[in-house]
């Protein structure tokens, strides 16, 4: 497995350790389930140099056993494993009540592959080849997330739902087809539901503009989006806040 050529952190880095109230340093403990022994040796060594306790399992069955019995902060799971594939391992861990964050490694990097992995119970998905620096950063994020509520994969405002994995939008159970830009606009509005979203915020986060193009592009897209999510429905959700921006909110 080619992990890339980026250098990992040097020994002694403390970004992966926490200090308890008593002054004791607690290092992050992870499990790497990877059947490529050369790749596994490389990344476990790099993790240890970064101050992380890293265990290794070389197949799905042993990985399932270790993941079920030991208290890991994060698990890194290769998707294609002998004896039991990675997605099956993750699904079984979830059935057993193991909520340890899981990062999936896979040479299968298409959108459908990532969606399948996340729906199987994975928390993050990194396609191969990758740089170790990115793998380390993602593991650190998952380690900080442990014990915190997961970010919603489905946004809801009233009877309007947006599934961030499948990119499907439904209102009252009825699917609403959107163009890519309309979807991004709705996703950003629903992420900030109940708050005023300014034109500048939309330009920067939906259009990736860091200047005002002095056009009515936002108004046109908001109008199209509003017609799609409110047509044939009694309750309006998307509001124009005069002189400020837009807000999506369910007026209960």
Order of alpha helices (4+ residues) and beta strands (2+ residues): beta-beta-beta-alpha-beta-alpha-beta-alpha-beta-alpha-beta-alpha-beta-beta-beta-beta-alpha-alpha-alpha-beta-beta
